[in-house]
């Protein structure tokens, strides 16, 4: 499975059910919105579902991608309430292709 290609499809469609299948049970979520790592499938699913509705709006666009063997960085920009944001998703996955760590970094 190409984890990043699958992530892009899921995010574009805002497909929460498919997202649930892409996350490992012990996934760790990191974000500037929360100041401590969030551990576990349920909480990560909640944060990423919220991100679908906030960040992945009609102005959202990926503008760069860098890959390693089991991780990738996706650079994006979006506009929220007239404020342009630049950010990255740093995604790591296990041998089964399921996401084990998801980190969001953004700046206005």
N, C-alpha and C positions, 0 to 999 in steps of 0.2 A: 504494500500500500504506500502511495506517495502521500504522506501525512500533510504536507503543505498544500498540495493540490486539493486534497479533501477539505482542509480547513477553509481554503478560499471558496469552494463550492458551498459549504455549510454557512459561512459568514454572509455570502452574497444572498442566499436564500433565507437567512435568519432561521435556519432549520434546527430548532432546539433538540428535537428527538435525535437527529443525526449527531449533533454536538455531544450529547450524552454518551453515545457510543464511541466517540473519539477520545474521551478522557479516561485515563487510568484511575482506578479507585483511590490511589494515594497521590494524585496530582497535587502540585503546589502552585498556588496563584500568588503573584506579587504585583502590586500596583501602587502608584503614588496616592491613590484614593484611600487605601488602607495601609497602615504603617507597619504591619507585621505580616509575615507570610500566612496565607490562608491555606490550610491543608485539608484535602479531601475532595471527593467527587461532587458532593451536593453543593458545597459552598462555592466551588470553582464554577460549576454550572450556573449558579445564580448570578455571579459577577459577570461571566461572559455573556449570558443572556441579556443582562442590563447593558453591556457594552454594544451589543447588536443594535439596541434601540437608541443609544446616545451617540456613539462614535460612528457607527456604520450607517450614516444617513445618505441622502442623495448626493452629497458633495464628497463623500469618502472615496479615496483613490490610493491604491498601492503605487509607490514611486520607486521602490528598490527592493531587492531580495538578495540575500547572501546565505549560502548553505554550507554546512559541515556534514559529517556522516550521520549524526542523529540530532541535529539542531539546525535552526534557521533564524534569520532576522528578517522581518518584513517591515520596511519603512512605509509610512503612510502619511497622508494629510487629509484633513477634513475641516469643516467650518461648523461651529456650534454657536448659535445666537450671535452671529456676526464676527466671532473670534476665530481666526484661522489657527489650527493646531497642527503641529508636526509631531510624529511619534513613531515608535517602533514596538512591534511584538517580537519577543524573543521566545521561541518555542523549542522545547526539547521533547524527544519521544523515545520510547523503549523499543526493544527488538520487535514487538508486535505492532508497532506503528502508533500506539496510543500515546497521547500527550502525558508526560510526567511532570513538566514544568511549563508554566505560561507566565511571562513577565511582560507588563505594559509599562512603557515609559513615554511621557508626553510633555510638550512644552508649548506655550502660546507663541 
